[in-house]
Amino acid sequence: MRPRYYWPITIAAAALIGLLAYGLVAKGSDTSIDQAIADGRTVAAPVATLPRLNGAGAGSLAQYRGKPVLLNAWASWCPPCKGEMPLLERTHQRIAAAGGTVLGIDVQDDRTSALRFLRAKGVTFPSLRDRDRAYVHSLGVTGYPESFLIDRRGRIVALNRGPVTQQWLDANLPKILRTRS
Amino acid sequence: MTGRLAAVVAALSLLLVPGAALAATPRTSLPDIEDEVMCVECGTPLEVSQSPVANQERALIRREIAQGKTKQQIKDSLVAEYGAAVLADPQGGGVNTAVWLVPAILVPLAALGAAFAARRWRRQGAAEAPAPEREPEALDPAEARRLDAELSAFDS
């Protein structure tokens, strides 16, 4: 015969295990974009309305539909982000001629420090603020910096989980510059 | 005379008002806030975190302490900059509520279960305990005499 406490204990243990499993899944990183790109496919870039860092109001990746975009997740407290900023700024100037832009996503960063950082680095491209990391989580971002090349149709065609290099840009930028919307 | 008295009262009141204001809003300190907020990237309490983002959070806290802000105002600023995950206490509904509720329900239930189990084991232990050893019964005189006779055979 089963003891009287069998079902309450079983249900309580299942609830606890379910909660732990949910926590692991919710905090885990999404690698589906990496897999799709590795398979040679493109992925629709997630969009979300986020507050502008260097300006009032809000913005979204959706506003750049029809333009090639280099989306870069950064933070002022991230040392490698400092190193790649000059290259990103040069790239922004370069692709602006083709109607493109670098779009920064400043993640979990103090606004004052972030603006000071941009001024110090002479950055002119726009940035949005992802204060709770929810947006970059949808891109599978686990560290900083990370970059995504998004074509005119709003699809991710390449990604780089780490600081960008000139070689990576040379190899991948043509993919977004040549596509038509 | 009355004018001089009024001036003294006015001067005293000027001295007392800032003191009263300070008493109403006690200043906070970095350690007082550090143990209630998280390093947003490391997922550890700020007081034990040494990452660059933890240092940035500390700088923000120090800045706001210097501006005379209260603990709650500083925590609100941290949430505005880093999101609700910066607070050590889970906020809001959904899984955050479950994080509070499940342990709050399970821990008393587990304690109750342990108490019941301990009581049951104690009762079972008492029921299964071996009977206490009895004093050996005294031999009747005839048997005692026979035993003495048999034992005396070994004495010789």
Interface residues (C-beta under 8 A of the other chain):
Chain A: Y5 P8 I9 A12 A15 L16 L19 Y22 G23 A26 A75 S76 W77 C78 P79 Q108 D109 D110 R111 T112 S113 R131 D132 R133 A134
Chain B: V40 E41 S51 P52 V53 N55 Q56 E57 A59 L60 A80 E81 Y82 G83 A84 A85 V95 A98 V99 V102 I105 L106 L109 G113 F116
